[in-house]
Amino acid sequence: MNQQKAATLPWLDLTRYVAALLVVVGHFRADLFLNYNDLPSNQYSALMQLAYCLTSLGHVSVLIFFVLSGYLVGGGIFNKIRINKFNCLSYSIDRFTRIQLPLVSALVLIAIGNCLMHTEAPWGDYVLNFFSLQGVFCKPLAGPLWSLAFEVWFYLLAGAMAAIITLKGTSKKLLAFVVMTVAMLILSRLGVVYSFLWFMGAFASQINIEKHSGIWVLVSGIGMAIFALLSLHLFTSRLGITAGSMAADVVTLCFGLFACLFIMNVIRITPTSKLSLWLNCIGEKMAKFSYSLYLTHWTVLLLMQYWLKTERHDVNIYSVTLFVVGVACSHIVAYLLYLPFESQSYRLKVWLKKKLHII
């Protein structure tokens, strides 16, 4: 995701961090607490149902990542093509450094975690996960890595399409066409509907809303909430919606539509009050390592379960304490890995471009 552009658009960083946080708390809640229906009857309440719903939104949070990525990265491609400034090599370096450097830190942590937990994983899987081929030729080494395969191949597909339009020379265009075809093949194996979300975000970035409407922010937020709830197992089971069905795809795309409308309008709201300025500032700070948080928290959770030999509990002081400590530790580990890896992605990008005489 284009961090520099995100920094100039209010609320996007906060949205990105909240989405990552929902994924984290969702995984910790699912692994540390009993399912809601398995709780003691005296713990049933509307407040508990709300807490379980909020901590079940990890999947739709990933959908927000796809839309945001399309809006920022895909929109950036459109804008550069329009002014004839798209550079295929520069784009490739931007995406490679942004994605792969934090991924290296996650794979190193996964390898260390597997060693400590005496879990065997073929070294070939590490290579395949590095090249984002999990879900095609192997399983993800960690739960969150499933979405990274989509993200990387979105980038390759969009970059190849842009290259076909902008490059000069038949051989270069044919090479880009081959890359585009391979990316389409990989994405067809992973799941086409998520590709539509990315391109929805990209095209949404080209719709210029001169004046924001608070009503549209509210309406789109409500729409996102409705389709997020419809995507939860609690409701899909009752409505007979199965994964991969047309009904499930409709829910996914409708959620993406309202997410696009929300982003298009909320970025037009300039923070002016002390509270809004503070929230936006917090979002900018936390979003800096939100990608590392997303990639690494799964291993932190597994290590905590292994060392403490934890099982699922009902809601009590012990389980809530484990939950809070686990989420906090995930943030600490992510930040410590962010410093030598993700925070250096910009420096690596500049260095590579200088070496290749792109700057």
QUIDAZI-V135876 format. One line per field, one symbol per residue. ss: DSSP state (2 for helix, 1 for strand, 0 for the rest). psi: psi as a letter, one per 30 degrees, with the letter a starting at -180 (. if undefined). burial: # if it has 24 or more other ideal C-beta (glycine too) atoms within 12 Angstrom, else .. Layout:
ss = ???
psi = ???
burial = ???
This chain:
ss = 00222222000222222222222222222222100222002220022222222200022222222222222222222222220000022222222222222222222222222222000000222222220001000100000022222222222222222222220002222222222222222222220222222222222200000000022222222222222222202222222000000222222222222222222222000000022222222222222002222222222222222222000010002222222222222222222222220222222222222220000
psi = kjeeeeffjkfeeeeeeeeeeeeefeeeeefflllefflkfffkleeeeeeeeegggeefeeeeeeeeeeeeeeeeeeeeeeghgkjeeeeeeeeeeeeeeeeeeeeeeeeeeeeeghkkkkffeeeeeeghgkfefllkfkeffefeeeeefeeeeeeeeeeeeflkkeeeeeeeeeeeeeeeeeefeejeefeeeefeeeeefgjjjeklkeeeeeeeeeeeeefeeffkeeeeeefgklkfleeeeeeeeeeeeeeeeeeeefffjkkeleeeeeeeeeeeeefegeeeeefffeeeeeeeeeefhklklajleeeeeeeeeeeeeeeeeeeefeefdefgeeeeeeeeeeeghe.
burial = ###.###.#########################..#......#....#...##.########################.##....###.######################.##......#...##.#########...#########################.##........#..##..#..##..##.##########.##..........##..##.###.#######..#....#......##.###################.#........#..##.####################.......#.#...#..##..##.###.###.##..###.#..##..#.......
